[in-house]
Amino acid sequence: MRCSDAIVKLLEDAGIKYVFGHPGEHVLPLYDSIRTSSIEHVLLRHEQGAAHAADGYARASGKIGVCISTGGPGALNLVMGVATAYKDSIPLIVITGDIPRDQIGLNVFQEIELEKVFKPITRYTF
C-alpha cells in the first residue's frame, strides 16, 4: 500500500466525503489515490479558495473540512483560510505536499519551512 493510499483510507474511515483542492506536483500521488476512492474532489482554481471552501463546508455541514495543496507557494496560499478556520474553531484537515526529505535544507525550488508557517494557526502540525 502506498502512503497516499493509506492517507485516503484514513480519510474514508473518518467519514470524509469531500476534499477541496488545487492539484500540484507534490500531491499528485494523493490525487491518484483519491480518484479511485469514495471521496469526491472539489476542484478550485486557487489554493486559497480550497481553504475557504473547506472552511465553509465545515461550517455548513458540521463535519470536518479537508483541503489539499501542493507544497511551497501553493501551501502558503492556504494560510488565510486556515487561519480564519482556526480562530473560529472550525475543524479542518489541511494536507500539503513538500519537497523530498533528502532535499530539505538545500534551498531547492519551492522549499519553505511549512511547519513554522502553519504552527501558529493549527492545533497540530506534522
C-alpha positions in Angstrom: 0.0 0.0 0.0 1.3 3.4 -0.9 1.4 6.2 1.6 -1.2 8.2 -0.4 -3.5 5.1 -0.3 -3.1 5.0 3.5 -3.9 8.7 3.9 -7.1 8.3 1.7 -8.1 5.2 3.7 -7.8 7.2 6.9 -9.9 9.9 5.5 -12.5 7.5 4.3 -12.5 5.8 7.7 -13.1 9.2 9.3 -16.2 9.6 7.2 -14.7 12.3 4.9 -16.9 12.6 1.7 -15.4 15.7 0.1 -11.9 17.3 -0.2 -11.3 20.7 -1.7 -8.1 21.4 -3.5 -5.9 22.5 -6.3 -3.6 19.8 -7.7 0.2 20.3 -8.0 3.3 18.2 -8.4 3.9 17.4 -4.8 0.5 15.9 -4.2 -0.2 14.0 -7.4 0.1 10.6 -5.8 -2.6 11.7 -3.3 -4.8 12.7 -6.2 -4.3 9.3 -7.8 -5.5 7.6 -4.6 -8.5 10.0 -4.3 -9.5 9.2 -7.9 -10.1 5.6 -7.0 -11.7 6.2 -3.6 -15.2 7.1 -2.5 -14.1 10.6 -1.7 -15.2 13.4 -4.1 -12.6 16.0 -5.0 -13.9 19.6 -5.5 -11.5 21.4 -7.8 -10.8 25.0 -7.0 -8.9 27.5 -9.2 -6.7 28.6 -6.4 -5.4 27.1 -3.1 -6.9 30.0 -1.1 -10.3 29.1 -2.4 -9.7 25.5 -1.3 -9.1 26.5 2.3 -12.1 28.8 2.3 -14.3 26.1 0.7 -13.2 23.5 3.2 -14.0 26.1 6.0 -17.4 26.9 4.5 -18.2 23.2 4.1 -17.3 22.5 7.7 -19.4 25.4 9.0 -22.4 24.5 6.9 -22.3 20.7 7.5 -20.9 20.4 11.0 -18.4 18.0 9.5 -14.6 18.2 9.1 -13.4 20.2 6.1 -10.4 18.9 4.2 -8.2 21.0 1.9 -5.2 19.9 -0.2 -2.5 21.8 -1.9 0.9 21.3 -3.4 4.0 22.5 -1.4 5.8 25.8 -1.4 3.8 28.8 -2.6 0.7 26.6 -3.1 0.7 25.7 0.6 1.3 29.4 1.5 -1.9 30.3 -0.4 -3.9 28.3 2.2 -2.8 30.4 5.1 -5.6 33.0 5.3 -8.4 30.4 5.1 -6.7 28.1 7.6 -6.1 31.0 10.0 -9.8 32.0 9.7 -11.0 28.5 10.5 -8.5 28.1 13.4 -9.6 31.4 15.0 -13.2 30.3 14.7 -12.5 26.8 16.0 -13.7 25.2 12.7 -12.3 21.7 12.2 -10.1 21.3 9.1 -7.6 18.8 8.0 -5.0 20.5 5.8 -2.8 18.4 3.6 0.1 19.9 1.7 2.9 18.4 -0.3 6.5 19.3 0.3 9.9 18.7 -1.3 11.6 15.3 -0.9 13.1 14.9 2.6 16.6 14.5 1.2 16.4 18.0 -0.2 15.4 19.8 2.9 17.8 22.5 3.9 19.4 22.7 0.4 17.4 25.8 -0.6 15.8 23.9 -3.5 12.9 25.2 -5.6 9.7 25.7 -3.5 11.5 24.9 -0.2 9.6 26.6 2.6 9.5 25.6 6.2 5.8 24.9 6.3 5.7 23.6 9.8 6.9 27.0 11.1 4.3 28.8 8.9 1.3 26.6 10.0 2.2 26.0 13.6 0.6 29.3 15.0 -2.7 28.6 13.0 -3.2 24.9 13.6 -3.7 22.7 16.5 -1.2 20.1 15.2 1.4 20.3 12.5 3.5 17.4 11.3 
